[in-house]
Amino acid sequence: MARKKIREYDSKRLLKHHLKRLANIDLQICSAQVTQSTDFAELVNKEPWISSMKLVVKPDMLFGKRGKSGLVALNLDLAEIAEFVKTRLGSEVEMEGCRAPITTFIVEPFIPHEQEYYLSIVSEMLGCTISFSECGGIEIEDNWDKVKTIFLPTEKSMTTEACAPLIATLPLEVRGKIGDFIKGVFAVFQDLDFSFIEMNPFTLVNGEPYPLDMRGELDDTAAFKNFNNSEKLFRWGDIEFPLPFGRVLNPAESYIHRLDEKTSASLKFTILNPKGRIWTMVAGGGASVIYADTVGDLGYASELGNYAEYSGAPNEEEVLQYARVVVDCATTDPDGRKRALIIGGGIANFTDVAATFNGIIRALREKQAKLKAARMHIFVRRGGPNYQIGLAKMRALGEELGVPLEVYGPEATMTGICKQAIDCIMSAE
């Protein structure tokens, strides 16, 4: 499972639509998204309620504690909202140790209320943890002892009986309504492949549940069924997976990100230290973590240039484009010091190693001059279908390029290859 955060605007959009479909609960929530490109006249035409109600505005940037940080404005009219947004769009704020500009706001009706409730659902390995409190709001952490929690195993349904411990202390007049709401939200959670939902708080408006603040995360490995489903049913719709607050992709990372979005395979690339001397191009998510962690555990995290992972059997052209970017970044600004590139992976079950290596070989051949200028020493370690053919091609390539290239099969350990790469660059000091 890959938990991807989504904006509050999208969380509420999905909840409203699917709660009606799955639980016949009609949420009366309204929300609008405001960015640098928003034309307020067009927004009023699209969302007429925004010009006739008192409003709330807050950043929709994947960080919490917005109220405590003074970034939430309440009880404003549309003109005041426009001014509030105008003075803050693009301005930098520091949240949770990161500093970045605010680019997106969410605007909603201002809802006077007294009672605030808390609800969260978290996907776990063997089921889901559901938490509820009648003491929600910005002080939830100070009242965590009042939060009631149940664990619902995967094979169990969210029934009235299962929900009962969460709402047992509520007044009778609201117990049924909130219980039905929790069951409905859980149905949406499962049907839409959420991995996390939190409402802090939600309240009751005219006796009906109304989420005031909401966070959501989706399991993006379920994108195949939520973007393209045989039922032709609106599911995720035009969903956006924003980067974490403060994270800005450089051109190389952006290129790989776009490549990843266009393929059924997985292509990930993050630059950690542009001047690092140890670079990786690893097949498999688990293996990529092992290689990166091993370099760190051996005391050379500061020399690790990147985190990279390709998996899901990308085709030769995709691997070629991916490898070009990795090699370009690994060979930028040669400084005379030796560098190492680890082309690794575990032992594949289904991926044709020889076919995958074809794209990498083409990229290395294209970048021969850069590899030599950067004094690159290449280490290859791989196993799986046709790995002997793939390794033989790599050995021949090393002789062809005149670049130091050591090739190992599954008899060598992944951690051992990392140590060899470190020893190689350190021995040249």
Secondary structure, DSSP 8 states (H G I E B T S, - for coil): --EEEE-HHHHHHHHHHHHHHHH--------EEEETT--HHHHHHH-GGGGTS-EEEEE-SS---TTTTT--EEEE-HHHHHHHHHHHTT-EEEETTEEEE--EEEEEE----S--EEEEEEE-SSEEEEEEESS-STTGGGGGGG-EEEEEETTS---HHHHHHHHTTS-HHHHHHHHHHHHHHHHHHHHTTEEEEEEEEEEEETTEEEESSEEEEEEGGGHHHHHS-TT---SS-S------TT----HHHHHHHHHHHTSSSEEEEEES-TT-SEEEEEESHHHHHHHHHHHHHTT-GGGB-EEEEEES---HHHHHHHHHHHHHHHTSS--SS-EEEEEEE-B-SSS-HHHHHHHHHHHHHHTHHHHHHTTEEEEEE-BSTTHHHHHHHHHHHHHHHTS-EEEE-TTS-HHHHHHHHHHHHHHT-
